[in-house]
Amino acid sequence: MNDTIDLIRRYYAAFNRGDWKGMLDLLDENVHHDVNQGGRETGRDRFAAFLERMNTSYSEALKNVVVMANEAGDRAAAEYVVHGEYKATDDGLPLAQGQSYVLPGGAFFEVRNGRIARVTNYYNLEDWLAQVRRVEVD
């Protein structure tokens, strides 16, 4: 359990540093990534492409990260608050104008052989959309 909590904390510490290689090193080669309110992508290469796209459109830091794991250490969850800036328009989403946003989020993890085998992310998309659209009407 403690090793899993440490693994997830290292994953988020790498995220907050913008250390995409460090994040990828913690993932299983065939990691399943359940994108928030989207589909499932499989593989470290697909996860790397996702990180690249996210890095282009968003600048984010996760604060108040809390990590929990089951006793066996094969399942974990994290809760956090995303502090971000929408810096370049993401496909199918509103026009980016440097809007800032703050919203709660969370993730569920499956851990296998000391690596993250599944990441399922969640945040309230409607809340995010309301925050970035406020700027459009101002």
RODOTOR-211942 format. One line per field, with one value per atom (N, C-alpha, C): x, y, z; residue number from 1; residue in three letters. Coordinates in nm, 3 decimals, always signed. Layout:
<sites>
px	c(X_...)
py	c(Y_...)
pz	c(Z_...)
num	c(NUM_...)
residu	c(Ala_...)
</sites>
This chain:
<sites>
px	c(+0.082_+0.000_+0.087_+0.185_+0.271_+0.351_+0.397_+0.469_+0.379_+0.254_+0.158_+0.131_+0.111_+0.090_+0.211_+0.330_+0.452_+0.459_+0.423_+0.423_+0.331_+0.211_+0.115_+0.161_+0.219_+0.274_+0.387_+0.473_+0.581_+0.525_+0.417_+0.349_+0.301_+0.235_+0.185_+0.296_+0.400_+0.514_+0.578_+0.592_+0.646_+0.555_+0.424_+0.328_+0.348_+0.355_+0.369_+0.502_+0.604_+0.733_+0.735_+0.632_+0.633_+0.731_+0.758_+0.853_+0.778_+0.750_+0.669_+0.742_+0.874_+0.948_+0.939_+0.950_+0.938_+0.802_+0.697_+0.563_+0.556_+0.603_+0.595_+0.673_+0.785_+0.866_+0.791_+0.687_+0.610_+0.495_+0.473_+0.361_+0.402_+0.311_+0.326_+0.327_+0.401_+0.408_+0.270_+0.178_+0.044_-0.061_-0.025_-0.115_-0.246_-0.357_-0.488_-0.514_-0.548_-0.576_-0.720_-0.805_-0.943_-0.949_-0.963_-0.965_-1.096_-1.090_-1.212_-1.323_-1.436_-1.555_-1.524_-1.426_-1.386_-1.362_-1.280_-1.253_-1.134_-1.101_-0.984_-0.873_-0.754_-0.635_-0.542_-0.470_-0.383_-0.241_-0.147_-0.006_+0.063_+0.189_+0.269_+0.285_+0.297_+0.311_+0.188_+0.070_-0.054_-0.064_-0.018_-0.019_+0.076_+0.191_+0.287_+0.227_+0.154_+0.088_-0.018_-0.090_-0.190_-0.122_-0.012_+0.061_+0.109_+0.156_+0.202_+0.088_-0.028_-0.145_-0.188_-0.190_-0.230_-0.131_-0.003_+0.098_+0.088_+0.042_+0.023_-0.090_-0.200_-0.320_-0.337_-0.272_-0.298_-0.167_-0.171_-0.064_-0.132_-0.101_-0.174_-0.079_-0.127_-0.062_-0.170_-0.137_-0.231_-0.193_-0.289_-0.265_-0.356_-0.319_-0.397_-0.420_-0.316_-0.326_-0.334_-0.435_-0.453_-0.456_-0.374_-0.365_-0.406_-0.487_-0.533_-0.508_-0.485_-0.465_-0.530_-0.568_-0.619_-0.504_-0.538_-0.436_-0.341_-0.393_-0.309_-0.216_-0.247_-0.164_-0.184_-0.290_-0.313_-0.417_-0.479_-0.575_-0.544_-0.561_-0.539_-0.634_-0.648_-0.728_-0.659_-0.683_-0.627_-0.733_-0.730_-0.818_-0.727_-0.762_-0.677_-0.759_-0.695_-0.754_-0.663_-0.720_-0.646_-0.647_-0.529_-0.514_-0.451_-0.525_-0.474_-0.497_-0.431_-0.449_-0.473_-0.576_-0.611_-0.539_-0.427_-0.338_-0.346_-0.399_-0.416_-0.541_-0.623_-0.751_-0.732_-0.802_-0.802_-0.917_-0.895_-0.991_-1.129_-1.229_-1.368_-1.408_-1.317_-1.347_-1.347_-1.395_-1.401_-1.265_-1.269_-1.150_-1.067_-0.939_-0.848_-0.806_-0.817_-0.779_-0.699_-0.626_-0.547_-0.631_-0.751_-0.840_-0.777_-0.796_-0.754_-0.876_-0.849_-0.956_-0.904_-0.997_-0.969_-1.085_-1.055_-1.162_-1.110_-1.196_-1.156_-1.150_-1.065_-1.054_-1.012_-1.006_-0.965_-0.923_-0.866_-0.823_-0.823_-0.843_-0.837_-0.725_-0.655_-0.538_-0.545_-0.490_-0.459_-0.307_-0.248_-0.103_-0.067_+0.032_+0.079_+0.230_+0.297_+0.443_+0.514_+0.461_+0.525_+0.507_+0.420_+0.393_+0.244_+0.211_+0.070_+0.021_-0.082_-0.136_-0.265_-0.330_-0.452_-0.463_-0.502_-0.533_-0.670_-0.763_-0.895_-0.912_-0.915_-0.923_-1.067_-1.097_-1.229_-1.219_-1.287_-1.317_-1.449_-1.512_-1.643_-1.625_-1.646_-1.626_-1.718_-1.840_-1.933_-1.883_-1.824_-1.765_-1.650_-1.562_-1.449_-1.499_-1.596_-1.651_-1.710_-1.783_-1.840_-1.731_-1.622_-1.512_-1.442_-1.417_-1.345_-1.437_-1.567_-1.661_-1.690_-1.669_-1.691_-1.613_-1.492_-1.406_-1.461_-1.521_-1.573_-1.681_-1.763_-1.872_-1.834_-1.721_-1.678_-1.633)
py	c(-0.119_+0.000_+0.126_+0.132_+0.251_+0.272_+0.163_+0.176_+0.234_+0.193_+0.244_+0.391_+0.430_+0.572_+0.653_+0.603_+0.672_+0.682_+0.576_+0.575_+0.684_+0.693_+0.793_+0.934_+0.951_+1.083_+1.123_+1.028_+1.057_+1.093_+1.026_+1.054_+1.200_+1.243_+1.381_+1.483_+1.447_+1.538_+1.560_+1.454_+1.468_+1.555_+1.535_+1.619_+1.766_+1.796_+1.936_+1.998_+1.916_+1.966_+1.976_+1.922_+1.916_+1.812_+1.712_+1.606_+1.489_+1.504_+1.402_+1.269_+1.270_+1.144_+1.076_+1.154_+1.098_+1.033_+1.096_+1.037_+0.907_+0.912_+0.795_+0.677_+0.704_+0.597_+0.521_+0.581_+0.517_+0.432_+0.437_+0.366_+0.231_+0.137_+0.009_+0.035_-0.042_-0.025_-0.027_-0.107_-0.119_-0.050_+0.062_+0.135_+0.166_+0.153_+0.195_+0.334_+0.427_+0.564_+0.596_+0.611_+0.649_+0.801_+0.864_+1.009_+1.061_+1.172_+1.228_+1.242_+1.179_+1.184_+1.153_+1.064_+1.026_+0.878_+0.838_+0.697_+0.647_+0.523_+0.459_+0.453_+0.493_+0.482_+0.382_+0.304_+0.202_+0.220_+0.213_+0.217_+0.345_+0.329_+0.442_+0.546_+0.502_+0.596_+0.684_+0.625_+0.703_+0.801_+0.758_+0.846_+0.963_+0.937_+1.043_+1.144_+1.097_+1.187_+1.271_+1.210_+1.283_+1.394_+1.362_+1.462_+1.577_+1.545_+1.649_+1.742_+1.685_+1.766_+1.853_+1.794_+1.869_+1.982_+1.956_+2.056_+2.174_+2.147_+2.252_+2.346_+2.290_+2.370_+2.418_+2.352_+2.382_+2.393_+2.479_+2.485_+2.461_+2.349_+2.311_+2.272_+2.297_+2.249_+2.188_+2.077_+2.011_+2.042_+2.091_+2.127_+2.044_+2.040_+1.966_+1.821_+1.758_+1.618_+1.526_+1.441_+1.339_+1.205_+1.110_+0.979_+0.872_+0.779_+0.666_+0.537_+0.428_+0.299_+0.189_+0.081_-0.033_-0.108_-0.196_-0.267_-0.348_-0.407_-0.487_-0.401_-0.274_-0.184_-0.195_-0.264_-0.276_-0.178_-0.102_+0.002_+0.127_+0.243_+0.369_+0.474_+0.580_+0.694_+0.821_+0.928_+1.058_+1.164_+1.262_+1.378_+1.500_+1.602_+1.721_+1.839_+1.955_+2.074_+2.118_+2.131_+2.174_+2.326_+2.385_+2.529_+2.540_+2.597_+2.595_+2.721_+2.721_+2.826_+2.756_+2.801_+2.748_+2.835_+2.786_+2.871_+2.856_+2.745_+2.726_+2.642_+2.680_+2.613_+2.464_+2.384_+2.239_+2.202_+2.105_+2.064_+2.038_+2.107_+2.087_+2.162_+2.242_+2.315_+2.465_+2.546_+2.691_+2.752_+2.871_+2.947_+2.975_+2.944_+2.973_+3.119_+3.186_+3.326_+3.349_+3.247_+3.259_+3.252_+3.192_+3.183_+3.099_+3.144_+3.063_+2.989_+2.877_+2.797_+2.724_+2.693_+2.614_+2.518_+2.389_+2.293_+2.165_+2.100_+1.973_+1.863_+1.767_+1.652_+1.530_+1.420_+1.297_+1.194_+1.088_+0.979_+0.848_+0.741_+0.606_+0.533_+0.449_+0.382_+0.232_+0.157_+0.016_+0.006_-0.066_-0.079_-0.227_-0.252_-0.389_-0.389_-0.474_-0.486_-0.353_-0.273_-0.146_-0.034_-0.055_+0.048_+0.073_+0.191_+0.227_+0.159_+0.073_-0.003_+0.058_+0.141_+0.210_+0.342_+0.446_+0.578_+0.617_+0.643_+0.691_+0.829_+0.932_+1.070_+1.121_+1.210_+1.272_+1.416_+1.503_+1.638_+1.676_+1.780_+1.821_+1.910_+1.852_+1.924_+2.047_+2.035_+2.150_+2.266_+2.236_+2.340_+2.407_+2.328_+2.384_+2.471_+2.422_+2.499_+2.631_+2.630_+2.754_+2.853_+2.804_+2.893_+2.954_+2.875_+2.930_+3.013_+2.987_+3.066_+3.202_+3.218_+3.348_+3.456_+3.425_+3.523_+3.559_+3.461_+3.485_+3.593_+3.602_+3.698_+3.830_+3.836_+3.962_+4.062)
pz	c(+0.000_+0.000_+0.000_+0.086_+0.094_-0.034_-0.098_-0.224_-0.332_-0.332_-0.431_-0.408_-0.285_-0.254_-0.297_-0.271_-0.313_-0.466_-0.536_-0.683_-0.738_-0.684_-0.732_-0.697_-0.582_-0.545_-0.640_-0.676_-0.770_-0.909_-0.948_-1.075_-1.078_-0.971_-0.967_-0.946_-0.874_-0.860_-0.997_-1.076_-1.212_-1.296_-1.285_-1.358_-1.324_-1.196_-1.154_-1.197_-1.218_-1.268_-1.420_-1.486_-1.633_-1.683_-1.602_-1.634_-1.697_-1.828_-1.896_-1.903_-1.923_-1.925_-1.788_-1.683_-1.549_-1.526_-1.576_-1.566_-1.644_-1.768_-1.856_-1.799_-1.732_-1.673_-1.564_-1.508_-1.401_-1.455_-1.586_-1.648_-1.703_-1.696_-1.764_-1.914_-1.989_-2.135_-2.200_-2.147_-2.203_-2.116_-2.057_-1.968_-2.039_-1.966_-2.014_-1.957_-2.045_-2.002_-2.040_-1.939_-1.960_-1.952_-2.068_-2.076_-2.019_-1.946_-1.885_-1.989_-1.961_-2.045_-2.191_-2.211_-2.346_-2.353_-2.447_-2.468_-2.391_-2.420_-2.359_-2.462_-2.419_-2.502_-2.434_-2.513_-2.457_-2.507_-2.414_-2.448_-2.403_-2.366_-2.321_-2.432_-2.558_-2.669_-2.684_-2.670_-2.679_-2.562_-2.444_-2.328_-2.352_-2.412_-2.442_-2.539_-2.639_-2.735_-2.665_-2.571_-2.493_-2.412_-2.346_-2.267_-2.355_-2.474_-2.566_-2.605_-2.636_-2.671_-2.554_-2.437_-2.318_-2.290_-2.305_-2.278_-2.376_-2.497_-2.596_-2.557_-2.508_-2.483_-2.340_-2.245_-2.104_-2.026_-1.928_-1.828_-1.695_-1.631_-1.510_-1.397_-1.277_-1.155_-1.069_-1.006_-0.917_-0.774_-0.698_-0.558_-0.469_-0.342_-0.241_-0.283_-0.333_-0.379_-0.258_-0.258_-0.155_-0.227_-0.182_-0.246_-0.146_-0.192_-0.111_-0.189_-0.118_-0.184_-0.100_-0.168_-0.094_-0.028_+0.061_+0.139_+0.052_-0.057_-0.146_-0.232_-0.244_-0.323_-0.473_-0.517_-0.661_-0.713_-0.624_-0.662_-0.580_-0.645_-0.575_-0.632_-0.556_-0.600_-0.553_-0.627_-0.589_-0.610_-0.522_-0.534_-0.530_-0.608_-0.618_-0.668_-0.670_-0.728_-0.841_-0.961_-1.079_-1.085_-1.095_-1.119_-1.257_-1.352_-1.488_-1.567_-1.683_-1.784_-1.917_-1.986_-2.118_-2.220_-2.273_-2.350_-2.501_-2.552_-2.697_-2.718_-2.814_-2.836_-2.861_-2.783_-2.798_-2.891_-2.976_-3.078_-3.019_-3.073_-3.032_-2.907_-2.851_-2.727_-2.755_-2.661_-2.683_-2.714_-2.770_-2.804_-2.679_-2.687_-2.576_-2.582_-2.468_-2.456_-2.329_-2.287_-2.165_-2.039_-2.050_-1.934_-1.824_-1.701_-1.587_-1.532_-1.469_-1.412_-1.290_-1.201_-1.081_-1.065_-1.061_-1.042_-0.979_-0.901_-0.841_-0.946_-0.920_-1.008_-0.929_-0.999_-0.934_-1.036_-0.987_-1.074_-0.997_-1.072_-1.019_-1.092_-1.019_-1.073_-1.047_-1.140_-1.119_-1.125_-1.033_-1.024_-1.037_-1.122_-1.144_-1.155_-1.081_-1.086_-1.065_-0.974_-0.939_-1.040_-1.138_-1.239_-1.251_-1.299_-1.319_-1.446_-1.431_-1.544_-1.597_-1.517_-1.562_-1.490_-1.566_-1.511_-1.565_-1.475_-1.514_-1.451_-1.535_-1.487_-1.487_-1.392_-1.389_-1.339_-1.407_-1.359_-1.421_-1.369_-1.416_-1.539_-1.657_-1.782_-1.791_-1.745_-1.750_-1.665_-1.552_-1.466_-1.540_-1.601_-1.676_-1.790_-1.866_-1.979_-1.931_-1.821_-1.767_-1.731_-1.675_-1.636_-1.757_-1.861_-1.976_-2.066_-2.063_-2.144_-2.082_-1.953_-1.889_-1.960_-2.002_-2.067_-2.204_-2.274_-2.409_-2.411_-2.305_-2.303_-2.238_-2.171_-2.108_-2.212)
num	c(1_1_1_2_2_2_3_3_3_4_4_4_5_5_5_6_6_6_7_7_7_8_8_8_9_9_9_10_10_10_11_11_11_12_12_12_13_13_13_14_14_14_15_15_15_16_16_16_17_17_17_18_18_18_19_19_19_20_20_20_21_21_21_22_22_22_23_23_23_24_24_24_25_25_25_26_26_26_27_27_27_28_28_28_29_29_29_30_30_30_31_31_31_32_32_32_33_33_33_34_34_34_35_35_35_36_36_36_37_37_37_38_38_38_39_39_39_40_40_40_41_41_41_42_42_42_43_43_43_44_44_44_45_45_45_46_46_46_47_47_47_48_48_48_49_49_49_50_50_50_51_51_51_52_52_52_53_53_53_54_54_54_55_55_55_56_56_56_57_57_57_58_58_58_59_59_59_60_60_60_61_61_61_62_62_62_63_63_63_64_64_64_65_65_65_66_66_66_67_67_67_68_68_68_69_69_69_70_70_70_71_71_71_72_72_72_73_73_73_74_74_74_75_75_75_76_76_76_77_77_77_78_78_78_79_79_79_80_80_80_81_81_81_82_82_82_83_83_83_84_84_84_85_85_85_86_86_86_87_87_87_88_88_88_89_89_89_90_90_90_91_91_91_92_92_92_93_93_93_94_94_94_95_95_95_96_96_96_97_97_97_98_98_98_99_99_99_100_100_100_101_101_101_102_102_102_103_103_103_104_104_104_105_105_105_106_106_106_107_107_107_108_108_108_109_109_109_110_110_110_111_111_111_112_112_112_113_113_113_114_114_114_115_115_115_116_116_116_117_117_117_118_118_118_119_119_119_120_120_120_121_121_121_122_122_122_123_123_123_124_124_124_125_125_125_126_126_126_127_127_127_128_128_128_129_129_129_130_130_130_131_131_131_132_132_132_133_133_133_134_134_134_135_135_135_136_136_136_137_137_137_138_138_138)
residu	c(Met_Met_Met_Asn_Asn_Asn_Asp_Asp_Asp_Thr_Thr_Thr_Ile_Ile_Ile_Asp_Asp_Asp_Leu_Leu_Leu_Ile_Ile_Ile_Arg_Arg_Arg_Arg_Arg_Arg_Tyr_Tyr_Tyr_Tyr_Tyr_Tyr_Ala_Ala_Ala_Ala_Ala_Ala_Phe_Phe_Phe_Asn_Asn_Asn_Arg_Arg_Arg_Gly_Gly_Gly_Asp_Asp_Asp_Trp_Trp_Trp_Lys_Lys_Lys_Gly_Gly_Gly_Met_Met_Met_Leu_Leu_Leu_Asp_Asp_Asp_Leu_Leu_Leu_Leu_Leu_Leu_Asp_Asp_Asp_Glu_Glu_Glu_Asn_Asn_Asn_Val_Val_Val_His_His_His_His_His_His_Asp_Asp_Asp_Val_Val_Val_Asn_Asn_Asn_Gln_Gln_Gln_Gly_Gly_Gly_Gly_Gly_Gly_Arg_Arg_Arg_Glu_Glu_Glu_Thr_Thr_Thr_Gly_Gly_Gly_Arg_Arg_Arg_Asp_Asp_Asp_Arg_Arg_Arg_Phe_Phe_Phe_Ala_Ala_Ala_Ala_Ala_Ala_Phe_Phe_Phe_Leu_Leu_Leu_Glu_Glu_Glu_Arg_Arg_Arg_Met_Met_Met_Asn_Asn_Asn_Thr_Thr_Thr_Ser_Ser_Ser_Tyr_Tyr_Tyr_Ser_Ser_Ser_Glu_Glu_Glu_Ala_Ala_Ala_Leu_Leu_Leu_Lys_Lys_Lys_Asn_Asn_Asn_Val_Val_Val_Val_Val_Val_Val_Val_Val_Met_Met_Met_Ala_Ala_Ala_Asn_Asn_Asn_Glu_Glu_Glu_Ala_Ala_Ala_Gly_Gly_Gly_Asp_Asp_Asp_Arg_Arg_Arg_Ala_Ala_Ala_Ala_Ala_Ala_Ala_Ala_Ala_Glu_Glu_Glu_Tyr_Tyr_Tyr_Val_Val_Val_Val_Val_Val_His_His_His_Gly_Gly_Gly_Glu_Glu_Glu_Tyr_Tyr_Tyr_Lys_Lys_Lys_Ala_Ala_Ala_Thr_Thr_Thr_Asp_Asp_Asp_Asp_Asp_Asp_Gly_Gly_Gly_Leu_Leu_Leu_Pro_Pro_Pro_Leu_Leu_Leu_Ala_Ala_Ala_Gln_Gln_Gln_Gly_Gly_Gly_Gln_Gln_Gln_Ser_Ser_Ser_Tyr_Tyr_Tyr_Val_Val_Val_Leu_Leu_Leu_Pro_Pro_Pro_Gly_Gly_Gly_Gly_Gly_Gly_Ala_Ala_Ala_Phe_Phe_Phe_Phe_Phe_Phe_Glu_Glu_Glu_Val_Val_Val_Arg_Arg_Arg_Asn_Asn_Asn_Gly_Gly_Gly_Arg_Arg_Arg_Ile_Ile_Ile_Ala_Ala_Ala_Arg_Arg_Arg_Val_Val_Val_Thr_Thr_Thr_Asn_Asn_Asn_Tyr_Tyr_Tyr_Tyr_Tyr_Tyr_Asn_Asn_Asn_Leu_Leu_Leu_Glu_Glu_Glu_Asp_Asp_Asp_Trp_Trp_Trp_Leu_Leu_Leu_Ala_Ala_Ala_Gln_Gln_Gln_Val_Val_Val_Arg_Arg_Arg_Arg_Arg_Arg_Val_Val_Val_Glu_Glu_Glu_Val_Val_Val_Asp_Asp_Asp)
</sites>
